Amino acid sequence: GCVCVQEWPDWADGEVPPEYYRAALTPADQAGLEEVVRRLDGTKDAVRAGKLWVAARPPYAWAAALWLRAYVAEVAAEAPGTANRAGVADGFTKLLHLVYLLNDVFFSAASGEGPPAFARLCLRHLLPPLARAAHALAPEQDQKDRVGKVLALWGDKGVYTPGQVEELKAGLEEAEAPPAPEDWPLGPPPPGPELQPVLLPSQQMEQQQQQHQQMMMMGMVPQQPMMMSTQQQQIMSRPQHAGSRWGTGMMSQPAPTPEAATTAFPVGGLSAVSPQVNASTGVVGGTLDAATVPVGVLVSLVKVALKAGHREYRPLNLKALPPAAPPHIEPGRLEVIVEQYYRKLEGDVQKELDR
């Protein structure tokens, strides 16, 4: 199942149940995370966009931390092998921008825009290898000092304890590889099965809609809406609609698209439209069966036939229309004509009274 973002508890360190480390990144979210990292350029807008992306996906925090850790290792491995100094500087810049993103994630918790404690806990596991890799790739001493200042800031703001900050600073100068996850200051990740995909509510709805459209294209389900509103259900439950092929059919048909409307009603008129099959009501547009027409509709048809006689429908002939509209009467002349009409009417009334 999925834990909705609105229902995500704000756990403290060490209180996170192990099952919440099992949400794997979906392909779409992994692509989104790659785009967030690619757009990091050190600006406030890019950092804030990345922070909001992380805050909106707390179930993926552990998987995102693992992906970012692999990204840090990849950048750290590629940069020293470059042939020029610019390549090393570029690797340092990438990691420094990622440091800025995590720094904003941790310090935005008070503003309400940051992720919950679980996400911050997962991302803190990323900080030791990230800080060490950024420090190792810094081409100048002042840039190495910037990494140390960030670590000191994390200690001042409570991201790490003072003792953990001192351990991190000491690890920056060590030659051996970064510590393994089980040796990180925050402790090892909880044991359990491999990560399993977990979809957010909006992603579940989108997936259901895509599956429904695929089934419609394959002809496995009728082309009608997936569900009806409460008002539609009340209308369909009325007695006069029960068993009526016309009542249910009109309610279940989706609104035509503009593209479909141009093909459904050609210029030649409705007579040129071939009968179409309706999955819920049968054939529409063919010959009506009097036995299945509702009584009220049938009575109205009989009244029209008896009063004016039945006349065969003929489509509008565009060629028979007048080439131009009738001449427009100016407002001034119209007022004169109206006055003349009422004067004549008054004269006729007066003549009747004189008789």
N, C-alpha and C positions, 0 to 999 in steps of 0.2 A: 504494500500500500504506500501511499504518499503522505507525508506530513506537510500540511499546507504552511506557507510562510507565516500567515497570521497566527497559526497555532504553535509556532516553534518556541519551545521554552527557552528562557535565558539562563542556562545552566552555568554553574560555577565550575572551576577547574576540578577534574576528577569525578564529576557527577554525570557525565555524558554516558548514556547506555551504549554498549558496543554496537547494537544494530544500526545506529545512526552514522556509523562510519562506512556503510555498505552502499551508499548511493554513488553509482558510477556516472561519469559525464556521458550524456547522449551525444551523438555526432554533431547535432546542432549547437549544443552548449560548448563542446570542445572547439568548434569553429568560432563561436563567439568569444571564448577565452583567448584564442590565438589572435583574433582581431583586436581585442583589448590590449594585449601585450604589444602588438605591432604598432598601435597608435600612440603608445606612450612616448611622449617627446619632452617631458619635463614641465609642460604647461599645466595650469590649474584645471583647465577644462578636461584635458585628457586624464588627469589623475582622478578627478571627481567622477567622470564617466566610468572608469574602471572600478572605483569604490562602489558606485551604485549597482554595477553589474554583479559584484560579489555579494552585496547586501541583499539583492533580490533572489539569490539562490543558496540559502543556507544548507539545504540537503547535500549540495555538491562541494561543500567547503573542503572536506578531506580529499576528495578526488582532485579538486583544483590545486590543493597544496602539493599533491604528488606530481601533478603535471608541471607545475611551476618549478618544483625541485629538479625534475628531469631537464627542464629548459635551462635552468641555471647551470647544471652540469654540462650541458651541450655547449653553452656559450663559453664556459670556463675552459673546456677542452679545445675549442676551435681557436680562440683568440691567441694563445701563446704560439700556435703553429703558423700564424700568418707571417708573411715575408716582410711586412713593414710595420712601423710604429703606429700608423693610423688604424690598422686592424685591431691592435690591442686596445687603443683608446676607444674604438667603437664598441668593443665588448664591455669595457668598463662603463660606458655611457648607458648601454642597455640595462645593465644590472643596477646602476644608480637610479635610473628611472623606475625600476621595479621596487627599489628601496623606498622611493618617494610614495609609491602607491600603497605599500604595506604600512608605511608610517601614517598616511592619511586614514587608512582603514582602522587602525588601532585608536587613533585620537579622535575619531568622529563618533565614538559610541555615545558620548554625552549629548550630542546634537540630535540623536535619533535617526540619523542617516546611515550609520554604520551597521554592520551585521551583528547578530547576537553573539553571546559569549562563546558558543560552540564554534562558530566560524573563526573568531579571533584565536581560539585555542588551537585550531588546526593550522592556521597560517603562522602561528608563532613557531611551529616546528620547522618552518622554512627559513627562519631568520639566521640561524648559525651558518649553514652552508652558503647562504646568499651573502652575508657580511664578509665571510672569509674569501669568497670568490671575487667580490667587488674590490676588496682590499688588495688582493694579489694582482689584479689587472690594472690597478690605478697606476698610470705612467709617471705621475709626479707625487712628491711627498705631501703637498698640500691636499691633493685628492685623497690620499690615504688617510689624512687627518679628518677629512669630511666624514668618512665612514666611521671613524672612532667617535666623532661628535654625535652621530646619529645613535650609536650604541649607548653613549652616556645619556642622551635624551630619553631613550627607552627605559633606562633605569630610573631617571627622575620622574617619569610619568607613570611608573608602575607596570610597564609592560613586562619588565624583568626585575627581579630582586637585585640589590647591589652586588651580592655575591655572584649571581649568574652573569651580570655585566662584566665583572672582572674576569670570569672564566672565558667569556667570549672575546674580550680584548686580548687575553693571553693567547687564545687560539688563532688570532689573526696572523701572528708571526710564525706559527709552527709550520714545519715543512711537510708533515704527514697529511694524509687525506682528511677531509672533513669527517666528523664523527658519524657513525651509523645512526639510523633512527632510534634504535633502542638505547643509545647512549646520550640522546639529547637531554637537556636539562629538564624538560617537561615530562620525561618518562616515555616509555614505548607506546605505540598504538595498540589498542586492545586486539586480542586474537580473534579470528573468525574467518568465515568464508571469503571468497573473492568478492570484489565490488559488484553489485547488481544495479542495473539501471532503475532509477526512480524518476517518474515524471511529475512535474508540477501540475496543478489543476488546469492551467491554461493549455499546457502541452497535451494533457489527456484529452481535452475537448477537441483540440486541433487534430489529434491522431484519430479520434472517433469519426470526425467529419471526413477525413481522408479515406478511412476504411469504408464509410457509407457511400462515398462517391465512387470508389472502385467497385463496390458491389452493384451499384446502379449501372455502371458501364458494362458490367458482365451480365446484366439481366437477372441478377439473383434476387433483387428486391424491386417493388414497384416504384416508379418515380413520383414520390410524394414526400412531404416533410417528415423528418425523423420523429417529431413529436408535435402535439397540438397544445395551444395555450388553454388555460382554464375556461376562458370564455368560449372558445371553439368547442371544447368538450361538453359544455352545458348546452350549446345549440344543437350539437349532434345527438344529445340524449333526449331531446324533446320527442313526443309521440308522433308528430306530423312528419318527422324525418325518418322514422323507423321504417325500413324496407323501401324507401323511396330512392330510386336510382338517380333522380335529379338532385335531391337534397344532399346526399353524401358525395356525389360526384363533384358538385360545384365547390364544396368545402375542401375537398382533398387535392384539388388541382393547384399547382404552384403558379404564381404570376408569370406571364410570358416575358421573356427578355426582349429588348428592342430589336435584336437580330432576328429572333424567332418571329416577332410580329410582322416584319416585312415579308417574310416568306409565307406566313399563315394567311394573310389577307392581301392577295395580289390586286393590281389595278383592275383586273377584269371583273371583280366582284366576288361575293361569297360563293356563287355558283361554281367558280373555278377551283374551289378548295375540295380536295379529295377527302373522303371520310377518314377520320383519325380514330385510333383505338385508345380508349381510356381504360387503364388497368382496373379501376374500381367501378365503372359504370357501363362498360361495354362500348359500342360504336357511337361516336358523336359526329354529327354532320350527315348522317344517312337518313333513311326513311323512318319516321316516327311510328311507334306502335301504340295505337289508341288504348290498348289494354293496360299499358304501363305508364301512361301520362297521368299525373295527378288530376283529381277531379276539378279543382279550382282552375287549373290551366286549361283543361278541356272545355269547361263551360265558357271561358273567355274566348276561346277559339271559335266555338259555335256561334256566340253572339256576334262576333265580327263577321263571320261568314253569312249569317242571316240578314244583317243590317246592310252591308255594302257589297255582299257577294264575294266570292273567292276570285282573286286576281293573281295570276302567276307573277312571281317576283322576277323583275328584270333589272339587271345591274345598270348602274348609271353610265350613260354614254357621254364620254367627255367631248366627243366631236359635236354633239347636239347642243352643248352649252353656248350661250351668247358670247361673242368675242370680247365684250366689255361689259362692265357693270352699268346700271341705269345712271343717267346724269344726276349729279348731286345738286340738291336744292339749297341755295344759300339761306342762312338763318333769317336774313331780312325779308326775303320773299316768302318764307314759310310763315312768318308772323302775319303778313298781309293776307295770305290765303286763309289762315285760321280765323282772322277777324271777319273776312268776307263770308265765311261759312256761318259764323254765329249771327251776323246781321241778317243773312238770308233766313236762318232758322227763326229768329225773332219775328221777321216779317210774315213767315208762314203761320206762326202761332197767332199773331195779331189778326190775320185774315180769318182764322178759324173762330176767334172770339167775336168778330164783327158779324158773322153770319147769324 
